[in-house]
Amino acid sequence: MTIDVLFFNKEEKNIFYSSQLRKISTSKRLTITDILSQPDDSWQGQHGIVSETLLKELIGDPRALSCIFICGPILFTNTAHT
């Protein structure tokens, strides 16, 4: 089993526990992906807002997955769910 964690944040400074999560994600069974909606010019990672297109790019067909957990503000969770 693999676990893919997608963290959507506004800016890099909003990412919490980044170094701790990186330490435990060294295994191929856990991947952490940070996605920023307002990255600065030095950001090398993913960017954008939660959308069907971005989710398909990052995780493929969600129906093929065993389980998906969504948490965040209501507008975010509603958008991610649909």
The first five atom37 places (N, CA, C, CB, O) and aatype in JSON, in Angstrom:
{
  "aatype": [12, 16, 9, 3, 19, 10, 13, 13, 2, 11, 6, 6, 11, 2, 9, 13, 18, 15, 15, 5, 10, 1, 11, 9, 15, 16, 15, 11, 1, 10, 16, 9, 16, 3, 9, 10, 15, 5, 14, 3, 3, 15, 17, 5, 7, 5, 8, 7, 9, 19, 15, 6, 16, 10, 10, 11, 6, 10, 9, 7, 3, 14, 1, 0, 10, 15, 4, 9, 13, 9, 4, 7, 14, 9, 10, 13, 16, 2, 16, 0, 8, 16],
  "atom_mask": [
    [1, 1, 1, 1, 1],
    [1, 1, 1, 1, 1],
    [1, 1, 1, 1, 1],
    [1, 1, 1, 1, 1],
    [1, 1, 1, 1, 1],
    [1, 1, 1, 1, 1],
    [1, 1, 1, 1, 1],
    [1, 1, 1, 1, 1],
    [1, 1, 1, 1, 1],
    [1, 1, 1, 1, 1],
    [1, 1, 1, 1, 1],
    [1, 1, 1, 1, 1],
    [1, 1, 1, 1, 1],
    [1, 1, 1, 1, 1],
    [1, 1, 1, 1, 1],
    [1, 1, 1, 1, 1],
    [1, 1, 1, 1, 1],
    [1, 1, 1, 1, 1],
    [1, 1, 1, 1, 1],
    [1, 1, 1, 1, 1],
    [1, 1, 1, 1, 1],
    [1, 1, 1, 1, 1],
    [1, 1, 1, 1, 1],
    [1, 1, 1, 1, 1],
    [1, 1, 1, 1, 1],
    [1, 1, 1, 1, 1],
    [1, 1, 1, 1, 1],
    [1, 1, 1, 1, 1],
    [1, 1, 1, 1, 1],
    [1, 1, 1, 1, 1],
    [1, 1, 1, 1, 1],
    [1, 1, 1, 1, 1],
    [1, 1, 1, 1, 1],
    [1, 1, 1, 1, 1],
    [1, 1, 1, 1, 1],
    [1, 1, 1, 1, 1],
    [1, 1, 1, 1, 1],
    [1, 1, 1, 1, 1],
    [1, 1, 1, 1, 1],
    [1, 1, 1, 1, 1],
    [1, 1, 1, 1, 1],
    [1, 1, 1, 1, 1],
    [1, 1, 1, 1, 1],
    [1, 1, 1, 1, 1],
    [1, 1, 1, 0, 1],
    [1, 1, 1, 1, 1],
    [1, 1, 1, 1, 1],
    [1, 1, 1, 0, 1],
    [1, 1, 1, 1, 1],
    [1, 1, 1, 1, 1],
    [1, 1, 1, 1, 1],
    [1, 1, 1, 1, 1],
    [1, 1, 1, 1, 1],
    [1, 1, 1, 1, 1],
    [1, 1, 1, 1, 1],
    [1, 1, 1, 1, 1],
    [1, 1, 1, 1, 1],
    [1, 1, 1, 1, 1],
    [1, 1, 1, 1, 1],
    [1, 1, 1, 0, 1],
    [1, 1, 1, 1, 1],
    [1, 1, 1, 1, 1],
    [1, 1, 1, 1, 1],
    [1, 1, 1, 1, 1],
    [1, 1, 1, 1, 1],
    [1, 1, 1, 1, 1],
    [1, 1, 1, 1, 1],
    [1, 1, 1, 1, 1],
    [1, 1, 1, 1, 1],
    [1, 1, 1, 1, 1],
    [1, 1, 1, 1, 1],
    [1, 1, 1, 0, 1],
    [1, 1, 1, 1, 1],
    [1, 1, 1, 1, 1],
    [1, 1, 1, 1, 1],
    [1, 1, 1, 1, 1],
    [1, 1, 1, 1, 1],
    [1, 1, 1, 1, 1],
    [1, 1, 1, 1, 1],
    [1, 1, 1, 1, 1],
    [1, 1, 1, 1, 1],
    [1, 1, 1, 1, 1]
  ],
  "atom_positions": [
    [[0.84, -1.18, 0.0], [0.0, 0.0, 0.0], [0.89, 1.24, 0.0], [-0.96, 0.0, 1.22], [1.9, 1.29, 0.69]],
    [[0.49, 2.22, -0.78], [1.19, 3.49, -0.78], [0.23, 4.58, -0.31], [1.77, 3.82, -2.18], [-0.98, 4.48, -0.49]],
    [[0.8, 5.61, 0.27], [0.02, 6.75, 0.74], [0.57, 7.98, 0.06], [0.07, 6.88, 2.31], [1.76, 8.28, 0.16]],
    [[-0.31, 8.71, -0.64], [0.04, 9.97, -1.28], [-0.68, 11.09, -0.54], [-0.33, 9.96, -2.81], [-1.91, 11.09, -0.46]],
    [[0.09, 12.03, 0.0], [-0.5, 13.15, 0.73], [-0.29, 14.41, -0.11], [0.13, 13.3, 2.16], [0.84, 14.75, -0.46]],
    [[-1.39, 15.09, -0.41], [-1.34, 16.34, -1.16], [-1.67, 17.47, -0.21], [-2.33, 16.31, -2.38], [-2.76, 17.52, 0.36]],
    [[-0.73, 18.39, -0.04], [-0.96, 19.56, 0.81], [-1.14, 20.78, -0.08], [0.21, 19.77, 1.82], [-0.2, 21.19, -0.77]],
    [[-2.32, 21.35, -0.07], [-2.6, 22.58, -0.81], [-2.46, 23.74, 0.16], [-4.03, 22.55, -1.46], [-3.13, 23.78, 1.2]],
    [[-1.6, 24.68, -0.16], [-1.4, 25.88, 0.66], [-1.31, 27.1, -0.24], [-0.13, 25.75, 1.53], [-1.08, 26.99, -1.45]],
    [[-1.48, 28.26, 0.37], [-1.4, 29.5, -0.38], [0.05, 29.82, -0.73], [-2.02, 30.64, 0.43], [0.38, 30.05, -1.9]],
    [[0.92, 29.84, 0.28], [2.32, 30.2, 0.09], [3.2, 29.2, 0.82], [2.6, 31.64, 0.59], [2.72, 28.44, 1.66]],
    [[4.48, 29.19, 0.5], [5.41, 28.25, 1.11], [5.45, 28.4, 2.62], [6.81, 28.44, 0.53], [5.6, 27.4, 3.33]],
    [[5.32, 29.62, 3.12], [5.37, 29.85, 4.57], [4.18, 29.2, 5.3], [5.4, 31.35, 4.87], [4.21, 29.05, 6.52]],
    [[3.14, 28.82, 4.55], [1.96, 28.2, 5.15], [2.09, 26.68, 5.3], [0.76, 28.51, 4.33], [1.23, 26.05, 5.92]],
    [[3.14, 26.1, 4.74], [3.34, 24.65, 4.84], [3.77, 24.32, 6.26], [4.39, 24.15, 3.8], [4.77, 24.85, 6.75]],
    [[3.03, 23.44, 6.93], [3.38, 23.1, 8.31], [4.08, 21.75, 8.37], [2.12, 23.08, 9.18], [3.83, 20.86, 7.57]],
    [[4.96, 21.63, 9.34], [5.72, 20.4, 9.6], [6.44, 19.87, 8.37], [4.79, 19.33, 10.13], [6.59, 18.66, 8.21]],
    [[6.89, 20.75, 7.51], [7.52, 20.34, 6.26], [8.74, 19.45, 6.49], [7.91, 21.56, 5.47], [8.84, 18.38, 5.89]],
    [[9.66, 19.88, 7.33], [10.88, 19.08, 7.51], [10.59, 17.74, 8.18], [11.9, 19.87, 8.35], [11.22, 16.74, 7.84]],
    [[9.65, 17.71, 9.12], [9.29, 16.46, 9.77], [8.64, 15.48, 8.78], [8.35, 16.73, 10.95], [8.94, 14.29, 8.79]],
    [[7.77, 16.0, 7.95], [7.11, 15.14, 6.95], [8.1, 14.63, 5.92], [5.97, 15.9, 6.26], [7.99, 13.49, 5.46]],
    [[9.06, 15.45, 5.55], [10.08, 15.02, 4.58], [10.91, 13.86, 5.15], [11.01, 16.21, 4.2], [11.28, 12.94, 4.42]],
    [[11.18, 13.91, 6.44], [11.96, 12.84, 7.07], [11.23, 11.5, 7.0], [12.26, 13.2, 8.53], [11.86, 10.47, 6.74]],
    [[9.94, 11.51, 7.23], [9.21, 10.23, 7.23], [8.77, 9.81, 5.83], [7.99, 10.33, 8.13], [8.32, 8.69, 5.63]],
    [[8.9, 10.71, 4.86], [8.46, 10.36, 3.5], [9.61, 9.82, 2.65], [7.85, 11.56, 2.83], [9.49, 9.79, 1.42]],
    [[10.69, 9.41, 3.26], [11.8, 8.86, 2.5], [11.47, 7.48, 1.94], [13.05, 8.79, 3.36], [12.14, 6.99, 1.02]],
    [[10.47, 6.86, 2.49], [10.03, 5.54, 2.02], [9.23, 5.7, 0.73], [9.18, 4.81, 3.1], [8.6, 6.74, 0.52]],
    [[9.27, 4.71, -0.12], [8.47, 4.74, -1.35], [6.99, 4.51, -1.06], [8.97, 3.69, -2.34], [6.15, 4.62, -1.96]],
    [[6.67, 4.2, 0.18], [5.26, 3.96, 0.55], [4.54, 5.23, 0.93], [5.18, 2.97, 1.7], [3.31, 5.24, 1.03]],
    [[5.28, 6.33, 1.14], [4.67, 7.6, 1.52], [5.28, 8.71, 0.69], [4.85, 7.88, 3.03], [6.5, 8.91, 0.69]],
    [[4.42, 9.43, -0.02], [4.9, 10.59, -0.76], [4.13, 11.82, -0.3], [4.74, 10.39, -2.3], [2.92, 11.76, -0.06]],
    [[4.84, 12.91, -0.18], [4.26, 14.19, 0.22], [4.42, 15.15, -0.96], [4.94, 14.77, 1.53], [5.52, 15.32, -1.47]],
    [[3.32, 15.76, -1.4], [3.37, 16.74, -2.48], [2.75, 18.03, -1.97], [2.63, 16.22, -3.76], [1.6, 18.05, -1.53]],
    [[3.52, 19.11, -2.04], [3.02, 20.43, -1.68], [2.61, 21.16, -2.95], [4.09, 21.25, -0.89], [3.35, 21.18, -3.93]],
    [[1.42, 21.75, -2.91], [0.89, 22.5, -4.05], [0.54, 23.89, -3.53], [-0.36, 21.77, -4.7], [-0.25, 24.03, -2.6]],
    [[1.12, 24.92, -4.14], [0.88, 26.29, -3.7], [0.01, 27.04, -4.71], [2.21, 27.03, -3.49], [0.2, 26.92, -5.92]],
    [[-0.96, 27.8, -4.19], [-1.81, 28.58, -5.08], [-1.19, 29.94, -5.41], [-3.18, 28.79, -4.43], [-1.52, 30.54, -6.44]],
    [[-0.27, 30.42, -4.56], [0.39, 31.7, -4.81], [1.89, 31.57, -4.53], [-0.24, 32.83, -3.95], [2.4, 32.22, -3.62]],
    [[2.59, 30.75, -5.31], [4.02, 30.56, -5.06], [4.84, 31.79, -5.46], [4.52, 29.33, -5.81], [4.43, 32.56, -6.32]],
    [[6.0, 31.94, -4.82], [6.89, 33.0, -5.28], [7.74, 32.44, -6.43], [7.8, 33.52, -4.11], [7.64, 31.27, -6.77]],
    [[8.57, 33.3, -7.01], [9.33, 32.91, -8.2], [10.33, 31.8, -7.94], [10.04, 34.1, -8.75], [10.74, 31.11, -8.88]],
    [[10.74, 31.6, -6.69], [11.74, 30.58, -6.39], [11.13, 29.18, -6.17], [12.53, 30.98, -5.17], [11.87, 28.2, -6.06]],
    [[9.8, 29.08, -6.1], [9.14, 27.79, -5.83], [9.36, 26.84, -7.0], [7.62, 27.99, -5.58], [9.1, 27.19, -8.15]],
    [[9.85, 25.64, -6.7], [10.14, 24.64, -7.72], [9.08, 23.54, -7.79], [11.5, 24.03, -7.46], [9.13, 22.69, -8.69]],
    [[8.13, 23.54, -6.87], [7.15, 22.47, -6.8], [5.9, 22.74, -7.61], [0.0, 0.0, 0.0], [5.85, 23.62, -8.46]],
    [[4.87, 21.94, -7.31], [3.58, 22.06, -7.98], [2.91, 23.38, -7.58], [2.66, 20.86, -7.63], [3.15, 23.91, -6.49]],
    [[2.06, 23.9, -8.47], [1.28, 25.09, -8.14], [-0.09, 24.99, -8.8], [2.01, 26.38, -8.59], [-0.28, 24.31, -9.8]],
    [[-1.03, 25.68, -8.2], [-2.4, 25.69, -8.7], [-3.38, 25.59, -7.55], [0.0, 0.0, 0.0], [-2.98, 25.58, -6.38]],
    [[-4.64, 25.52, -7.88], [-5.68, 25.34, -6.88], [-6.33, 23.98, -7.11], [-6.74, 26.48, -6.94], [-6.19, 23.39, -8.18]],
    [[-7.02, 23.49, -6.11], [-7.63, 22.18, -6.24], [-8.63, 22.2, -7.4], [-8.33, 21.76, -4.92], [-9.51, 23.06, -7.47]],
    [[-8.46, 21.25, -8.28], [-9.35, 21.14, -9.45], [-9.3, 19.7, -9.94], [-8.92, 22.14, -10.58], [-8.38, 18.95, -9.62]],
    [[-10.29, 19.33, -10.71], [-10.33, 17.98, -11.26], [-9.1, 17.71, -12.11], [-11.61, 17.78, -12.09], [-8.51, 16.63, -12.04]],
    [[-8.71, 18.68, -12.92], [-7.55, 18.52, -13.8], [-6.29, 18.27, -13.0], [-7.37, 19.75, -14.68], [-5.53, 17.35, -13.31]],
    [[-6.05, 19.09, -11.98], [-4.83, 18.94, -11.18], [-4.84, 17.63, -10.4], [-4.69, 20.12, -10.22], [-3.81, 16.96, -10.31]],
    [[-5.97, 17.27, -9.82], [-6.05, 16.01, -9.08], [-5.79, 14.81, -9.98], [-7.42, 15.87, -8.4], [-5.1, 13.88, -9.59]],
    [[-6.35, 14.83, -11.19], [-6.1, 13.72, -12.13], [-4.62, 13.65, -12.5], [-6.96, 13.88, -13.4], [-4.07, 12.57, -12.66]],
    [[-4.0, 14.82, -12.65], [-2.57, 14.85, -12.96], [-1.74, 14.26, -11.82], [-2.12, 16.3, -13.24], [-0.76, 13.55, -12.06]],
    [[-2.13, 14.54, -10.58], [-1.35, 14.12, -9.42], [-1.66, 12.7, -8.96], [-1.57, 15.07, -8.29], [-0.75, 11.97, -8.55]],
    [[-2.93, 12.28, -9.02], [-3.26, 10.96, -8.47], [-3.95, 10.04, -9.47], [-4.15, 11.13, -7.28], [-4.24, 8.89, -9.14]],
    [[-4.21, 10.51, -10.66], [-4.89, 9.66, -11.64], [-6.38, 9.58, -11.37], [0.0, 0.0, 0.0], [-6.99, 10.53, -10.88]],
    [[-6.97, 8.45, -11.69], [-8.4, 8.25, -11.52], [-8.71, 7.97, -10.06], [-8.9, 7.09, -12.42], [-8.32, 6.92, -9.55]],
    [[-9.4, 8.87, -9.37], [-9.67, 8.67, -7.94], [-10.55, 7.44, -7.66], [-10.34, 9.89, -7.36], [-10.52, 6.91, -6.55]],
    [[-11.31, 7.0, -8.64], [-12.14, 5.81, -8.43], [-11.3, 4.54, -8.29], [-13.12, 5.64, -9.58], [-11.76, 3.55, -7.74]],
    [[-10.07, 4.59, -8.78], [-9.18, 3.43, -8.68], [-8.51, 3.35, -7.31], [-8.12, 3.49, -9.78], [-7.86, 2.35, -7.0]],
    [[-8.65, 4.39, -6.51], [-8.01, 4.42, -5.2], [-8.91, 3.78, -4.15], [-7.66, 5.85, -4.8], [-10.13, 3.79, -4.27]],
    [[-8.29, 3.24, -3.13], [-9.05, 2.6, -2.06], [-9.76, 3.6, -1.17], [-8.12, 1.75, -1.22], [-10.91, 3.38, -0.77]],
    [[-9.09, 4.7, -0.87], [-9.64, 5.63, 0.11], [-9.08, 7.02, -0.12], [-9.34, 5.15, 1.54], [-7.89, 7.18, -0.4]],
    [[-9.92, 8.02, 0.0], [-9.5, 9.41, -0.12], [-10.06, 10.16, 1.08], [-9.97, 10.04, -1.47], [-11.25, 10.06, 1.37]],
    [[-9.21, 10.92, 1.76], [-9.63, 11.78, 2.86], [-9.4, 13.22, 2.44], [-8.86, 11.43, 4.18], [-8.35, 13.55, 1.89]],
    [[-10.36, 14.07, 2.69], [-10.27, 15.48, 2.34], [-10.53, 16.29, 3.6], [-11.27, 15.85, 1.2], [-11.52, 16.05, 4.3]],
    [[-9.66, 17.25, 3.88], [-9.92, 18.15, 4.99], [-9.48, 19.55, 4.6], [-9.19, 17.68, 6.29], [-8.58, 19.73, 3.79]],
    [[-10.13, 20.53, 5.2], [-9.83, 21.93, 4.91], [-11.1, 22.75, 5.01], [0.0, 0.0, 0.0], [-12.14, 22.25, 5.45]],
    [[-11.01, 24.01, 4.61], [-12.19, 24.88, 4.62], [-13.29, 24.31, 3.72], [-11.82, 26.31, 4.18], [-13.0, 23.57, 2.78]],
    [[-14.52, 24.65, 4.0], [-15.68, 24.07, 3.32], [-15.62, 24.28, 1.8], [-16.95, 24.68, 3.87], [-15.96, 23.36, 1.05]],
    [[-15.22, 25.46, 1.33], [-15.14, 25.7, -0.11], [-14.11, 24.76, -0.75], [-14.78, 27.18, -0.41], [-14.35, 24.21, -1.83]],
    [[-12.97, 24.57, -0.08], [-11.94, 23.66, -0.58], [-12.47, 22.23, -0.64], [-10.68, 23.72, 0.31], [-12.35, 21.56, -1.67]],
    [[-13.06, 21.77, 0.45], [-13.52, 20.38, 0.49], [-14.65, 20.14, -0.52], [-14.0, 20.01, 1.89], [-14.7, 19.08, -1.14]],
    [[-15.53, 21.1, -0.68], [-16.59, 20.95, -1.68], [-16.02, 20.87, -3.09], [-17.58, 22.11, -1.59], [-16.47, 20.06, -3.9]],
    [[-15.03, 21.71, -3.39], [-14.4, 21.71, -4.71], [-13.66, 20.4, -4.94], [-13.45, 22.89, -4.86], [-13.75, 19.82, -6.02]],
    [[-12.92, 19.94, -3.93], [-12.16, 18.69, -4.06], [-13.08, 17.5, -4.22], [-11.25, 18.49, -2.84], [-12.75, 16.55, -4.93]],
    [[-14.22, 17.54, -3.57], [-15.15, 16.41, -3.6], [-15.81, 16.26, -4.96], [-16.21, 16.58, -2.53], [-16.07, 15.13, -5.4]],
    [[-16.1, 17.37, -5.63], [-16.81, 17.31, -6.91], [-15.86, 17.15, -8.02], [-17.65, 18.52, -7.13], [-16.27, 17.08, -9.18]]
  ]
}
